[in-house]
Amino acid sequence: MMGTQTIEPQLHAAREASFTLVSQGNETRKALLFSLEGLLKAHASQIAEENQKDLARMAPDHPMRDRLTLDQARIEALAASVGDVARLPDPSGQVLMEGTLENGLNIQKVSAPLGVVGVIYEARPNVTIDVAALCLRSGNAAVLRGGSDADFTNRILVSLIHKALEENKLPADLVQLLPTDRVFVKEMLTADRYLDIIIPRGSAGLIQFVREHATVPTIETGAGVCHTYVHSSADLDQAAAIAVNAKTSRPSVCNALDTLVVDAAIAETFLPKILPGMAAYEVEIRADEAAYSHIEKAGYAFLKKATEDDFGQEFLSYKCSVKVVQGYQEALTHIRRYSSRHSEAIVAEDEKISERFLQEIDAAAVYANASTRFTDGGVFGLGAEIGISTQKLHARGPFALEKLVTEKWVLRGAGQIR
C-alpha cells in the first residue's frame, strides 16, 4: 500500500464487495464472526507481539498509551465481544412497516445496510475489530483509517479479519485498511462515489477536521467532556466513590470525568473525601478559587489553580477540574456551557432534583447516582460500538449494530400503473 498515489482502488473494491454481502443470509454473517472470534483467541500472542512494537514507539507517559495497549486480557475481551455481536439479531432485512394500498400494491418499509462505512480513528486498535464485526454483521463493508501509532496492531488484526472472510468464502475487500499517510485523508473524506457514511472517532481536533472537510455524510463520535455534579442533598461518601471511579478507572476514555461540579453548601465537607482516592493515582486537580481553598487546607499534593481553559477540556489523563457552584441552577448553566453532550451525571438524594437534571441536561447519556464510565455499547447490551455519537440525527449514544442500517421501501405489484 505504501507509495500509492490514490486510495481509489481500495475504495472501489470495498464498494464492489459490499454488493456481495447484501445477498448473504444471517447465518453466514454469524458464522463469519464466530470464525473471527476463534482466530483472535488463537493468535492472541501474535497480536500482543505486534502491539508491543507500537507501544515501543510511544512514550511511557503518553496519555494515549492505555488506549493503544492490547494485552492478553483485552484481546480475550475483544474476541468475546465479537461473539456477542454475532449472537445479536440481524438488524438488516427487518420489516418495519407493511400494508396494502387501495390498488392492491403491497408496500413495506425494510431495514437495509448502509453500504460502505468509513471510520477514521486514532490510537485505539480495538476499534479495528469492533468496526469490522459490527459492519459485517449488519451487511456493510468497512473502510478503516487507523492512526499510525497503532499500525502494527491494526495490520495483524485486519489480516485475521481477511482470513475469517476467506474461510467463509467472502471477499477480503469487504474490510479495507487504508494507508496511514495523512495525504489520503482528504481523499477519503470526499469519496462520495464509494463511501455512504464516515464516522470519526477520536479527539476534538480530529472530529473538527472531518467536519470541515468531509463531503461524505458524517456522524461524530468520540469527544467527551463529562461532568459529575454533586448536589447538596448527595450522600457524600457515595458521591466521592462515584467521582473517583469516573476519573481514575480508565482516564483515557471518552466517558471519564473531566469536571467535578460541587454545591458550595457541601464543598468544604465533600472535597476532602475525594482526595485519598485521587491521590492514589496522583490526579492533578485544577480547582477554581473556592475549591482551591478547601483542597489546599487538606494538604493535597497535586493541586493547581484552574484557568478558564480547564473547563470544557477533555483531559484523557489523570487530570480534572473542579468548579464550586451556588446551587442547581448555576450547575446547570455551567454544564450546558461546557458539555460536549456525551455523558453527564448528578449525585443527589433529592429525587425531584435528580429527575430535573435527567430531563434538563442535553446529552447522549445522563446519569443519576452513578459513574459516567458506564456509557459503552458493550455495557448497554449492544455487543460493541463504533463510538459514542453526540449528534441527534440517525444515532445518539453508543453507535452500535442497530444503527448501522437505513431504510428502503419495497413494493410488490401485479401490473399497477399510475
Secondary structure, DSSP 8 states (H G I E B T S, - for coil): -TT-S-SHHHHHHHHHHHHHHHTS-HHHHHHHHHHHHHHHHHTHHHHHHHHHHHHHTS-TT-TTHHHH---HHHHHHHHHHHHHHHHS---TT-EEEEEE-TTS-EEEEEEEE-SEEEEEE-S-THHHHHHHHHHHHTT-EEEEE--GGGHHHHHHHHHHHHHHHHHTT--GGGEEE----GGGHHHHHT-TTT-SEEEEES-HHHHHHHHHH--S-B--B----EEEEE-TTS-HHHHHHHHHHHHHS-TTSTTSEEEEEEEHHHHHHHHHHHHHHHHTTT-EEEE-HHHHHHHHHTT-SSEEE--GGGSS----SSEEEEEEESSHHHHHHHHHHH--SSEEEEE-S-HHHHHHHHHH--SSEEEESS-GGG--TTTTTSS--SEEE--SSS--EEE-GGGSEEEEEEEE-SS---
